[in-house]
Amino acid sequence: MMRDLLKGAVGGLAATAAMSGVMLAGSRLGLMPDQPPKRIARALLPGHRHRPKPGEGVAGALAHFGFGIAAGSLYGLLARGRRTPAVAGVGYALAIWASSYQGWIPRLDILPPASTDRPGRQAVMVAGHVVYGTVLVLSLNRQNPHDAG
């Protein structure tokens, strides 16, 4: 179990790094004015939830990587040392996207629901989550070269 958790953490780290690249590209293309993790950190740091704060970018990046590593660890536990298809990782990542951007993030008044948000931001975030899920599975499958079950 601990081995699966750690393999998932490694996969989650790699997957979050890849996803962050997609998000940075989306920002540079003007598809989203700022990074959602930064907006989440801004809302959770002391002070007005919608005003910029010192350190929110660093806090957002740390939170994003922490969340990605935790989600990867959970996937590693669920996979239990078995190889999984990329579509399973993509589905997992899109479930995270839906529960976040259509769920808890708008409920905390951080960003609007995905269904009413800027189309560019949601296109980038969906693409980023697809990349996250794909890289997560590729990383875990590389660490689990043989089916354990």
C-alpha positions, 0 to 999 in steps of 0.5 A, a space after each residue: 500500500 505504501 509503495 502504491 502511495 509513493 508511486 502515485 505521488 511521483 506520478 502526481 508530481 510529474 503529471 502536475 508539472 506537465 499540467 502546469 505547462 499547459 496552464 502557462 501556455 494557456 495564460 501566454 496565449 491570453 486564454 485565461 488572465 491568471 492561474 486558477 491555483 493563484 485565485 484559490 490561494 488568494 481567496 484562502 489567504 487573509 484579507 479580501 478574497 478577490 484582491 491580489 495579495 503578496 505571495 499568492 502566486 507561490 502559495 498557489 503553485 505550492 497548493 497546486 503541486 500539493 493537490 496534484 501529488 495527493 490526487 496522484 497518491 490516491 490514484 496510485 492506491 486505487 491502481 494497487 500496483 496494476 497497469 491501467 489504461 490512459 483513458 482511466 487516468 483521463 477520466 479520473 482527472 476530468 472527474 477532479 476538474 468537474 468536481 472542482 470547477 463545477 463544484 467546490 471552487 464556485 461554491 467558495 465564490 473563487 471562480 464562476 462555475 465552469 458552465 458560465 466561466 470564460 470559455 478559454 479558461 475552461 478549455 485550458 483547464 480541461 486540456 490540462 486535466 487530460 494531460 494530467 491524467 495521461 501523464 499520471 497513468 504513463 508514470 504509474 505504468 512505467 513504475 508498474 511494468 508488470 500487472 500485479 493482479 
